[in-house]
Amino acid sequence: MGLQIIKTGDPVSDPAVRALRDRLRAGRAGRGGEPDVPAAVAEVIADVGARGDQAVIDLTARIEKVSLTPERLRVEAGAIGTARAAAEPAFLELIRRAAANVRQYQEAILHADPPPLARGGRRLGLRYRPVDRAGVFVPGGSGSGAALVSSLVMTVVPAQVAGVGEIALVSPPTSEGEVSGAVLAAAGELGVDEVYRVSGTAGVAALALGTGSIPRVDMIVGPGNAFIAEAKRQLFGVVGIDAVAGPSEVLIIADETADASWVAADLLAQAEHDPGSGLLVTPSEALARAAAEAVERELPRLQRAEAIRRALAESCAAIVVPDLPAACAAANDFAAEHLQIITGDDDAVLAKVRHAGAIFVGPHTPVPLGDYYAGPSHVLPTGGTARFSGPLSANDFLKASSVVRYDAAALGADAADVADFARREGLDAHARAIEIRRRGK
């Protein structure tokens, strides 16, 4: 089955479109059709909390088939330097260029302490300070496919720009018992020297709870599978997290001006994630049919054709709508991780979009630019969560503290109102803390 085409007069209420939307959102917590994941993750978290290093060692042996000791959990500093020295110079240069783009962007958007509000004898302000320690999870290991070095760049650099003093990296070991050489080389290039070779869920739990060998962190970021997403969901509140991410997704708003082969390539790029989803929403039925035909032509040339074919059947579609305002309504309803706009009037469409994780405007702005290179982090809200959250940035590693300073005259001016509030709520000790100063006793 190729790219299905759904023709509808109202994409927000259409049953077929709603069923597709709800199916995509059901994967938000990364559970999909695996109802045992929450229980399995809860068991891992409890085990790490109770047995610390030994639980991490046992779980890594069971899942990654690698035997470790407490002394072997952390990758030796010399090994990081060796991996960097052995890396292809062109690879390290690529990391430097991408990191420079990310750093420049994150520095440009970094929050600064605003000037305090002066109101009589009152000074009211806000200050930002970074978390002390951040943990980064990067997939790897024997059964997880390619190491996502781009995710290392997109998480570490924002933390560094925020001023995080300590960054700990966790990545599962390969069957040889070592973290991916590419990950180690990139970590060395970025100046990260605290790296642990432990299995995914156990590693995330160790970062959140702390063990004898792995100090706890204040925030955990980075992509992962269903188990990593569920671990982050269960540990939220114990530690800060970036997001509970589900399958990657793109929604493309395009009209008859778009190149069907380019649109097809963009849909296939997202479906390649396995799992991944791609939606074309267009008022042009001709474009929808041409894109579906282009998908079929291109698919046999791709290495992951089987996985893409599965995604096309389960989570991809071309949705034909009456006009571009209806397409924008669908985009706001889906609140997709990635939104592409390829129309005759991109700015007019952009103005109508309220919910999207990252927006790519124009035919020359495909999503892979954001995945690897442009500057904003590719850690984005999925499964409709762009309705209330946004991309990871340096600002997520900052905590805001309000700063309040009164002089005696200002306290005297406000004391009666504050004490009145306190007593109305039955909190006379609160009132006395004000009045004792007002009376000078």
C-alpha positions as CSV (number, residue, x, y, z in Angstrom):
1,M,0.0,0.0,0.0
2,G,1.4,3.4,-1.0
3,L,0.5,6.9,0.3
4,Q,-3.2,6.9,1.0
5,I,-5.2,10.0,-0.1
6,I,-8.0,11.3,2.1
7,K,-10.4,13.9,0.5
8,T,-12.4,15.9,3.1
9,G,-14.3,19.1,3.4
10,D,-13.4,19.5,7.1
11,P,-10.1,18.0,8.1
12,V,-10.6,18.8,11.8
13,S,-13.8,16.7,12.2
14,D,-13.5,14.2,9.4
15,P,-13.5,10.7,11.0
16,A,-10.7,9.3,8.9
17,V,-8.4,12.3,9.6
18,R,-9.3,12.2,13.3
19,A,-8.5,8.5,13.5
20,L,-5.1,9.2,11.9
21,R,-4.4,12.1,14.3
22,D,-5.5,10.0,17.3
23,R,-3.3,7.1,16.2
24,L,-0.3,9.4,16.0
25,R,-1.0,10.9,19.4
26,A,-1.3,7.5,20.9
27,G,2.4,7.0,20.3
28,R,3.2,10.2,22.2
29,A,4.5,8.4,25.3
30,G,6.4,6.0,23.1
31,R,4.3,3.0,24.1
32,G,2.5,2.2,20.9
33,G,1.3,-1.4,21.1
34,E,3.6,-2.4,24.0
35,P,1.4,-2.3,27.1
36,D,4.2,-3.9,29.2
37,V,6.6,-1.0,28.7
38,P,5.4,1.1,31.8
39,A,5.6,-1.9,34.1
40,A,9.0,-2.9,32.8
41,V,10.4,0.6,33.1
42,A,9.0,1.0,36.6
43,E,10.8,-2.2,37.6
44,V,14.1,-0.9,36.2
45,I,13.7,2.4,38.0
46,A,12.9,0.7,41.3
47,D,15.9,-1.6,40.9
48,V,18.3,1.2,40.2
49,G,17.0,3.1,43.1
50,A,17.5,0.1,45.4
51,R,20.7,-1.4,44.1
52,G,22.5,1.5,42.4
53,D,25.6,0.5,40.4
54,Q,24.9,-3.2,40.6
55,A,21.4,-2.9,39.1
56,V,22.9,-0.8,36.2
57,I,25.6,-3.4,35.7
58,D,23.1,-6.3,35.7
59,L,20.7,-4.6,33.4
60,T,23.4,-3.6,30.9
61,A,24.6,-7.3,30.9
62,R,21.1,-8.5,30.3
63,I,20.2,-6.0,27.5
64,E,23.5,-5.2,25.8
65,K,25.3,-8.5,26.6
66,V,28.2,-6.6,28.1
67,S,29.9,-7.3,31.4
68,L,30.9,-4.2,33.5
69,T,32.2,-3.4,36.9
70,P,31.6,-0.1,38.9
71,E,35.0,1.0,37.7
72,R,34.1,0.4,34.1
73,L,30.8,2.3,34.0
74,R,32.6,5.6,33.2
75,V,34.5,5.8,30.0
76,E,38.2,6.6,30.7
77,A,39.2,10.2,29.7
78,G,42.0,8.7,27.6
79,A,39.5,6.7,25.5
80,I,37.6,9.9,24.6
81,G,40.9,11.5,23.5
82,T,41.9,8.4,21.6
83,A,38.5,8.3,19.8
84,R,38.8,12.0,18.8
85,A,42.4,11.5,17.6
86,A,41.3,8.5,15.5
87,A,38.3,10.2,14.0
88,E,38.2,11.3,10.4
89,P,39.3,15.0,10.2
90,A,36.3,15.8,7.9
91,F,33.9,14.3,10.5
92,L,35.4,16.5,13.3
93,E,35.2,19.6,11.0
94,L,31.6,18.8,10.3
95,I,30.8,18.6,14.0
96,R,32.6,22.0,14.5
97,R,30.5,23.7,11.8
98,A,27.2,22.3,13.0
99,A,28.1,23.1,16.6
100,A,29.0,26.7,15.6
101,N,25.6,27.2,13.9
102,V,23.8,25.8,17.0
103,R,25.9,27.9,19.4
104,Q,25.4,31.1,17.4
105,Y,21.6,30.6,17.4
106,Q,21.3,29.6,21.1
107,E,23.4,32.6,22.1
108,A,21.1,34.9,20.2
109,I,18.0,33.6,22.0
110,L,19.5,33.1,25.5
111,H,17.5,34.8,28.2
112,A,19.2,37.7,30.0
113,D,18.2,39.1,33.4
114,P,15.7,41.9,32.7
115,P,16.1,45.3,34.3
116,P,14.3,45.4,37.7
117,L,11.0,47.1,38.1
118,A,11.4,50.0,40.5
119,R,8.2,51.0,42.2
120,G,8.7,53.4,45.1
121,G,10.8,51.6,47.6
122,R,10.3,48.3,45.9
123,R,12.6,46.6,43.4
124,L,11.1,43.6,41.7
125,G,13.3,41.5,39.3
126,L,13.9,38.2,37.7
127,R,17.2,36.4,37.4
128,Y,18.2,33.3,35.4
129,R,20.8,30.7,36.5
130,P,21.6,27.4,34.8
131,V,21.1,24.0,36.4
132,D,24.2,22.5,38.0
133,R,24.3,19.2,36.1
134,A,22.6,18.0,32.9
135,G,22.4,14.4,31.6
136,V,22.3,13.6,27.9
137,F,21.2,10.3,26.6
138,V,22.5,9.3,23.1
139,P,21.2,6.1,21.6
140,G,23.8,3.6,20.5
141,G,24.6,0.0,21.5
142,S,24.3,-3.3,19.7
143,G,20.6,-3.2,18.8
144,S,19.7,0.4,18.2
145,G,21.1,1.2,14.8
146,A,23.3,4.2,14.1
147,A,24.5,6.4,16.9
148,L,22.7,9.8,16.7
149,V,25.7,12.1,16.9
150,S,23.5,15.0,15.7
151,S,21.5,14.6,18.9
152,L,24.7,15.0,20.9
153,V,25.3,18.4,19.2
154,M,21.7,19.5,19.5
155,T,21.6,18.8,23.3
156,V,25.1,19.5,24.6
157,V,25.7,22.8,22.8
158,P,22.4,24.5,24.2
159,A,23.4,23.3,27.7
160,Q,26.9,24.8,27.3
161,V,25.5,28.1,26.0
162,A,23.2,28.2,29.1
163,G,26.3,27.8,31.3
164,V,25.7,24.3,32.7
165,G,28.8,23.5,34.7
166,E,28.7,19.7,34.4
167,I,27.3,17.6,31.5
168,A,27.1,13.8,31.8
169,L,26.6,11.7,28.7
170,V,25.1,8.2,28.8
171,S,25.2,5.9,25.8
172,P,24.7,2.1,25.6
173,P,27.9,0.1,24.7
174,T,28.2,-1.9,21.5
175,S,28.7,-5.6,21.5
176,E,32.5,-4.9,22.0
177,G,31.7,-3.2,25.3
178,E,32.5,0.3,24.2
179,V,30.5,3.5,23.4
180,S,30.4,4.3,19.7
181,G,33.6,5.8,18.5
182,A,31.7,8.5,16.7
183,V,29.9,9.5,19.9
184,L,33.1,9.6,21.9
185,A,34.9,11.6,19.2
186,A,32.0,14.1,19.0
187,A,31.9,14.3,22.9
188,G,35.6,15.0,22.9
189,E,35.3,17.7,20.2
190,L,32.5,19.4,22.3
191,G,34.5,19.2,25.5
192,V,32.4,16.5,27.3
193,D,34.6,14.3,29.4
194,E,32.0,12.5,31.6
195,V,30.7,9.6,29.6
196,Y,29.1,6.4,30.8
197,R,28.7,3.1,28.9
198,V,25.4,1.8,30.3
199,S,22.1,0.5,28.9
200,G,19.4,3.0,28.1
201,T,16.7,2.8,30.6
202,A,19.1,1.9,33.4
203,G,21.3,4.8,32.4
204,V,18.4,7.3,32.5
205,A,17.3,6.0,35.9
206,A,20.9,6.3,37.1
207,L,21.2,9.9,35.9
208,A,17.9,10.8,37.7
209,L,18.4,8.9,41.0
210,G,22.2,8.8,41.2
211,T,24.3,5.7,42.0
212,G,27.7,5.2,43.7
213,S,29.5,5.8,40.4
214,I,27.0,8.0,38.5
215,P,26.1,11.3,40.3
216,R,22.5,12.4,39.8
217,V,21.7,15.3,37.5
218,D,19.1,18.1,37.5
219,M,17.9,17.6,34.0
220,I,17.9,14.8,31.4
221,V,17.6,15.4,27.6
222,G,18.0,13.4,24.5
223,P,16.1,11.0,22.2
224,G,15.3,7.4,22.7
225,N,13.0,4.5,22.1
226,A,9.7,3.6,23.9
227,F,11.5,2.6,27.0
228,I,13.5,5.8,27.2
229,A,10.4,7.9,26.7
230,E,8.5,6.0,29.4
231,A,11.4,6.3,31.8
232,K,11.4,10.1,31.3
233,R,7.7,10.2,31.9
234,Q,8.0,8.3,35.1
235,L,11.0,10.3,36.4
236,F,9.6,13.7,35.5
237,G,9.4,15.6,38.8
238,V,12.4,13.7,40.2
239,V,14.4,15.4,37.5
240,G,13.7,17.9,34.8
241,I,13.3,16.4,31.3
242,D,13.1,17.9,27.8
243,A,10.1,16.0,26.6
244,V,8.3,12.6,26.4
245,A,8.9,12.1,22.8
246,G,7.0,9.8,20.4
247,P,7.5,9.0,16.7
248,S,8.9,11.7,14.6
249,E,6.5,13.5,12.3
250,V,6.1,16.1,9.6
251,L,3.0,17.9,8.2
252,I,3.4,19.7,4.9
253,I,1.1,22.4,3.8
254,A,1.5,22.7,0.0
255,D,-0.5,24.0,-2.9
256,E,-0.3,23.6,-6.7
257,T,2.9,25.6,-6.8
258,A,4.9,22.9,-5.0
259,D,7.1,20.4,-6.7
260,A,5.5,16.9,-6.2
261,S,8.9,15.1,-6.2
262,W,10.2,17.5,-3.5
263,V,7.2,16.9,-1.4
264,A,7.5,13.2,-1.8
265,A,11.2,13.3,-0.8
266,D,10.2,15.2,2.4
267,L,7.5,12.7,3.3
268,L,9.9,9.8,2.7
269,A,12.6,11.5,4.8
270,Q,10.3,11.6,7.8
271,A,8.9,8.1,7.3
272,E,12.5,6.8,7.3
273,H,12.7,7.3,11.1
274,D,10.9,4.0,11.7
275,P,8.6,4.9,13.3
276,G,7.9,8.2,11.5
277,S,5.0,9.8,9.9
278,G,4.5,12.2,7.1
279,L,1.3,14.1,6.2
280,L,0.7,16.3,3.1
281,V,-2.3,18.7,3.5
282,T,-3.2,20.4,0.3
283,P,-6.1,22.0,-1.6
284,S,-4.6,20.4,-4.8
285,E,-5.8,16.9,-5.5
286,A,-3.4,16.9,-8.5
287,L,-0.5,17.5,-6.2
288,A,-1.6,14.8,-3.8
289,R,-1.8,12.2,-6.6
290,A,1.5,13.4,-8.1
291,A,3.2,13.2,-4.7
292,A,1.8,9.7,-4.1
293,E,3.2,8.6,-7.5
294,A,6.6,10.2,-6.8
295,V,6.7,8.3,-3.5
296,E,6.3,5.0,-5.3
297,R,9.0,5.9,-7.8
298,E,11.5,7.0,-5.2
299,L,10.9,4.3,-2.6
300,P,12.8,1.4,-4.3
301,R,16.0,3.5,-4.3
302,L,16.1,3.9,-0.5
303,Q,18.0,1.7,1.9
304,R,15.2,1.6,4.5
305,A,12.4,0.9,2.0
306,E,10.8,-1.8,4.1
307,A,10.4,0.4,7.2
308,I,9.2,3.3,5.1
309,R,6.6,1.1,3.4
310,R,5.3,0.2,6.8
311,A,5.2,3.8,7.9
312,L,3.3,4.8,4.7
313,A,0.6,2.2,5.5
314,E,0.3,3.1,9.2
315,S,1.0,6.8,9.7
316,C,1.3,8.7,6.4
317,A,-1.4,10.3,4.2
318,A,-2.1,13.0,1.7
319,I,-5.2,15.0,2.9
320,V,-7.0,17.0,0.3
321,V,-8.9,20.0,1.7
322,P,-11.0,22.8,0.2
323,D,-8.5,25.6,0.6
324,L,-5.3,26.8,2.5
325,P,-7.3,28.1,5.5
326,A,-8.6,24.5,6.0
327,A,-5.0,23.2,5.7
328,C,-3.9,25.7,8.4
329,A,-6.8,24.5,10.6
330,A,-5.6,20.9,10.1
331,A,-2.0,21.9,11.0
332,N,-3.2,23.6,14.2
333,D,-5.2,20.5,15.1
334,F,-2.3,18.1,14.5
335,A,0.3,20.5,16.1
336,A,3.0,18.5,14.4
337,E,6.7,18.3,15.4
338,H,7.8,19.6,12.0
339,L,5.7,21.8,9.8
340,Q,6.7,22.6,6.2
341,I,5.0,25.4,4.2
342,I,5.4,25.3,0.4
343,T,2.8,27.6,-1.2
344,G,2.4,30.6,-3.4
345,D,2.1,32.8,-0.3
346,D,4.1,31.2,2.5
347,D,3.9,34.2,4.9
348,A,0.1,34.3,4.7
349,V,0.0,30.6,5.7
350,L,2.6,31.1,8.4
351,A,0.5,33.8,10.0
352,K,-2.4,31.4,10.4
353,V,-0.3,28.6,12.1
354,R,-0.4,28.6,15.9
355,H,0.9,25.2,16.8
356,A,4.0,23.5,15.5
357,G,7.3,22.4,17.0
358,A,9.5,23.8,14.2
359,I,8.3,25.5,11.1
360,F,10.2,25.3,7.8
361,V,9.2,28.0,5.3
362,G,9.6,27.7,1.6
363,P,10.6,25.1,-0.9
364,H,14.3,25.4,-0.2
365,T,13.9,24.7,3.6
366,P,13.6,20.9,4.0
367,V,13.4,19.5,7.5
368,P,16.9,17.9,7.4
369,L,18.4,21.4,7.6
370,G,16.9,21.6,11.1
371,D,17.8,18.0,11.9
372,Y,21.5,18.6,11.5
373,Y,22.7,22.1,10.8
374,A,20.6,25.2,10.8
375,G,20.9,26.1,14.5
376,P,17.6,25.5,16.5
377,S,17.7,22.2,18.4
378,H,16.0,19.3,16.7
379,V,14.7,18.1,20.0
380,L,11.0,19.0,19.5
381,P,7.5,18.3,20.8
382,T,5.7,15.4,19.2
383,G,2.3,13.8,19.2
384,G,0.3,17.1,19.4
385,T,2.3,18.4,22.4
386,A,3.3,21.5,20.3
387,R,0.0,22.8,21.5
388,F,1.7,23.6,24.8
389,S,5.4,23.1,24.4
390,G,8.3,24.0,22.2
391,P,11.8,23.1,21.0
392,L,14.6,22.4,23.4
393,S,16.8,25.5,23.8
394,A,19.5,26.9,26.0
395,N,16.7,28.6,28.0
396,D,15.4,25.2,29.1
397,F,18.6,24.7,31.1
398,L,18.0,28.0,33.0
399,K,15.9,28.4,36.1
400,A,14.2,31.7,36.8
401,S,14.1,33.2,40.3
402,S,12.1,36.2,41.2
403,V,14.0,38.8,43.3
404,V,12.0,41.0,45.7
405,R,13.4,43.9,47.7
406,Y,11.4,46.4,49.9
407,D,12.6,49.2,52.0
408,A,10.8,50.2,55.3
409,A,8.6,52.8,53.7
410,A,7.4,50.4,51.0
411,L,6.7,47.7,53.6
412,G,4.6,50.1,55.6
413,A,2.6,51.1,52.6
414,D,1.7,47.5,51.7
415,A,1.5,46.0,55.1
416,A,-2.2,46.4,55.8
417,D,-3.2,44.8,52.5
418,V,-0.9,41.9,53.0
419,A,-2.0,41.3,56.5
420,D,-5.6,41.5,55.4
421,F,-5.1,38.9,52.8
422,A,-3.4,36.6,55.3
423,R,-6.1,36.8,57.9
424,R,-8.8,36.2,55.3
425,E,-7.1,32.9,54.5
426,G,-6.8,32.0,58.2
427,L,-3.0,32.5,58.3
428,D,-2.4,34.8,61.2
429,A,1.3,33.9,61.4
430,H,1.7,35.3,57.9
431,A,0.0,38.5,59.1
432,R,2.2,38.8,62.2
433,A,5.4,38.4,60.1
434,I,4.3,41.7,58.4
435,E,2.9,43.5,61.4
436,I,5.8,42.8,63.7
437,R,8.0,44.8,61.3
438,R,5.4,47.5,60.9
439,R,5.2,48.0,64.7
440,G,9.0,47.8,65.0
441,K,8.7,45.0,67.6
